[in-house]
Amino acid sequence: MILVTNNEGTVGVPTTSRLLSEGAHALDAIEAGIRLIEADPTVRTVGRGGWPNLLCQLELDACMMDGTTLRSGAVGALQGFLHPVSVAREIMRRLPHELLVGDGAARFAREIGAETADNLILDSKAAWQAWFDNELTPEQKRAWPDVALAPLCRHAIDPETGRDTTVFLAQDSAGNICCGTSTSGWGWKYPGRLGDSPIVGAGCYADTRHGAAACTGAGEMTIRCCTARSIVLYMKRGASVEDAVLEAAEDMRALQGGLISRVTIHAIDTRGNHKVVAVNGAGDNTYWLWPGDGTPQTVRAQPVATHRSDIKPSATTRYAYGRSGTR
């Protein structure tokens, strides 16, 4: 068994690790942990208390994936519900679809009786109001909200430096490997923006035969590289979990333009190994590790860079893709 989650997962780690130790399915343990984070207003990048979009609306994204069945459920731009991760889980259970967004996601949440909530806390609203008062021209304020939002989006940043989410990767006592994500997304984002968290293969991916991966940070980067799925595929073709993660970081070298900033990659394999790296990040990036017994511990992620030559050599130079040696 193993559990890996980022620092935002702090309040959920004890519950998820306990459930895993008691024999719970990885999906159940992950969902229970993430629900605690979504309901905690002190976690400013997930659920209640997250940062709103440019229109001061709080839109939430989440995903769950079962690595044994390869089924997933995800929601994007969901408003008015406390636990998007549970709505995502029910999509997996009840629908032939994988992803619902916006009004459709909210309609489904109402149909299943999901818990409603006003997730926009006073502090988040006050921060948005300060941005509105200080950054908009008198003409924009008079016309609001019928103004061009794209220029505002390009100058907006989170009140906190972290454009983060929470990610959980786990292998249970039966060997099932699963993953889950939840986020309020990038603060002051363009309405309707989806990051990588609800995009299966970009923000998370799980396959019980090989391993799982999930990402935090600038989701636009991992969408463009299909990072989570790539890591699992590299492991499928023979790479160690470490080499697979470093190869995925190497893939980001090719990105040009757009939001080229930090990403943290988390991954586990089938044998209880894991690797977490902070791409273009600082050395103070930490995550939680529970190796199957004892108490969860915080660990520092390895910083690597895509814009300098100090990243390790490509992992593809150290393992073969196929018996013929061709790529």
N, C-alpha and C positions, 0 to 999 in steps of 0.2 A: 504493500500500500504506500501511497505518497499523496501529499497535498502541496501545491505551490500556489500562492496568491500574492498579489502586489501589496504595497503598504496600505492602500485604501481598503484592503480586506481585513484589517486588524480586528474589527468588532465581530466579524463572522468566523474567524479562524478557530476559536475554541469550540464552537458548535459543530462546524463541519468536521473537524478532526475527531471530536467525540463520537459523532454519528458513524464515521468511517470505522472507528475502533470497535463500535458495537455491531458492525456487520451491515450497516445500511448501504443501499445502492448509491453509487457515486452521484447520480442525478439528484436523489433526495437530499443527500448531504450538502451538495453544492447549492441547491435552491434554498435550503434552510439558512445557510450562511449568508448568501447574497441578500435575502429578505431583510436580515438585520441591518445590513449596510444601507439598503434603500430607505429604511425607516429612520435612520439616524441623521438628523439635520446638521450635525457637525462634520459629516463627510460631504464636502461642498461640490464634489464632482459626480455624485451618484444620487439618484432618487430625490427625496424630499430635502430641500436645502441646496439643490444644484443651482447653477447659474442659468438665467433665461436667455432666449434668443434676442434678436434685435427688436422684436415687438413686445418684449417682456412676457413671453410665453415660455413655460418650462416644458420642453419636449424630451421625452425619455426613450432610450434605446436599450434593448437587451436581447440576449440569445442564449439558448441551451442546445447542446449537441450530445447525442448518445453515440459513442464510438463503436458500440457493438452492432447496432442496427443501422448506423449512419443516418439516422433521422435527426432533424433539427427543427427548432421553432424559434422565430425571431419576431420582434416588434420594432418599429421605428417611428419616431416623431409622435409618440403616444402622449396624450395630455389627460390629466385628471385622474390618474390611477396610481396607487401607492407602490404596487409591486409589478413592474413590467417583466421581471424575470419569471414570475408565475404565469403571467399572460402568455409569455413565450412558451413555457412548458405546456400549457394547455393547447396551444396551436399544434404542437407536436403530437399531442394525444388525440385531438378531436378533428383536425382538419387534414385534407390531402395537400395542404400548402405548407410552405416553409417560412414565409415572411409576410406579415401584414404591416401596413404603415398608415399613419394619419387617422382620418375618420373611420376607415375600415377597421383598424386596430382597436379604436375606441368602441366601435359598435360591437365587435367580438367580445371585448372586455366586459361590456354591459350584459351581453347575453349570458356569460358564464358567471355573473355575479361577482366579478373582481372588486376588491375594495377600492372605493373612490377616495380621493384626497386632493386638497389644495396644496400642492407641493411647493409653491412659491412663498417662501418664508419672508418675513419683514426685512431681514438684513439683505437678502438677495434683491428684493424689490428696491430697497434704498440705494444699493450699489448701482442698479440699472438707472434709477432716477438721477443719480449724480452724473452718470455718463451722459444721459439725455440733456441735462441742464448745461453741462460744460462743453459738450462736443458738437451739438447741433447749432446751426445758424438760426436766427429769428425766423427766417422764411421757412426753414424746414420744420420748426416747431409749430408754426401756424398751420402748415399743410399736413401735419402728421395724422395718420400714418401713410398718407398718399404721397410718399416721396420715393425717390430711387434709393433702394437699400444697398445695392452692390457697392457703391463707394464707401458706405459706412462699414460694411462687413470687412473690407480690406484693411481698415484702420482699427478694427476692434480687437481687443485682447481680453483674456480672462483677468478678473481681479486678482486671482492667484496665478503663479507662473505655470502650474501644472494643468495641462489640458488632458486630464486623466480620466480613468474609468476604474472599474474593478474587474479582475479576471480570476477565475478559479479553475485549476487543472487538478484532476484527482484520478487515482486508480484505487478501486475498492478491493475488499478481501476476495471477491470472486474474479478479479482481474479485469473488470470493466473499466475502461478509460473514458472519461467524460469531461466536458468543459462548460463553463458558463460565464457570461459577461453582463454588466449593467452599467449604464452611464447616463448623465445628463448632457453629455457632449460638450463641444467647444462653447464657452460662454460668448454671448453676443453674436452667435452664428446667424447665417441667413436662415429664415424660417424654412423648415422642411429639409434642412441639411441632415444627411446621414453620414456618420463616421464609419469606421470599420467594425465597431462592436456588433451591429446586427447583420453584418455581411459575412456569411459562412465562407471560410476559405481565406478571408482577409484578416478579420479581427480574432477569429478562433477557428479551430478545427480539431476533431478528435477521431481517432481510428484505433480501436482496441488492439488491432494486429500490430501496430507500429508505435503509436504515441499520440501526443497532443501538443498543440501550441496555441498561444494567445498573445495579443499585443496591447500595449497601452501607449498613449502619447498622441502624436499627429497621425490620425487615422487615414488621412488622404495618402500618406506614403504607403501604408500597408495595403490599401485598396489597389493601388497601382502595381504593386509587386505580388499581390496574392500571397502575402507572407506566411500566414499560418498554414495554409495548404502546402505551400512549397516546402516548409520544414518537415512536415509529415512525409511528403514524397521523397525528400532527400534521405530520410531515415529508411523508408521502404526500399530505396535503391542501395542501402548498405552503409550510409553515413552514421556515425555516432550522433547522439543528441547534441553534443558540443559542436561537432563539425557541421551539422545541419543548421544550427542557429547561426554560426559564423558565416556559412554560405548565404543564408538569407540576408544577413547584414551586408555581405558583399554585393548581393543583387541590387541594393539600394544605390550603389555607386552610379548606376546608369540613369537615375532619375534626374531630370532637368526641369527647372522652373517649378512653380507652385510652392507648396508649403514644405520645403525641405528643412525639417527640424528634427527634434528628437523622437525616438521610439524606444520602448523597452520591450524586448522579446522574451517570453517565458515558454519553456518546453519541458516535457517529460517523455520518457520512453517506457517500454513495457517491463523493464528490469529495475525500476526504482531509481534510475538516474535522471538528472535534470540539468538544465542550463538556463541562466537568465543573464542577458546582456543589455546594457544601456547604449543604444546606438546614438552617437553624437551627444551623449549625456555625461553627467558628472559622476564622480566616484562615490557620491553620498546617496545614490539610489539604492534603496533596500527593498527586500521582499520577505515573505514568510515561507518557511519550509517546515513541513511535518513529514518525517521519513517513515511513518508507519507505527511509531511508538514514541513514548516520552512526551515532552512538551514542545509545541511549535516554537521555532526560533527565528529571529530576524537575521538575514544574511545580506551582504553587499553584492549588488549586481556588478558584473565586469563591464567597465566602459570600453567601447570600441568606436572607431571613427570611420565614416565613409568618405571623408573629404581629405584624408591624409594617407600616407603609405604605411602607417603603422598597424593597420588591420592585418590579422593573420592571413597567410596565403589561402587562396580559394580551396575550400574543402573538396572540390571536384578533382583536385590534383592528388588527393590522398585516398580515393576509393573509386572503384569502377562502377559505371552505370549498368553495364550488362556483361554477359559472358564474353561477348565479342570485343569488349573494350571500346565500343563506339558510343557516342552520346546521342 
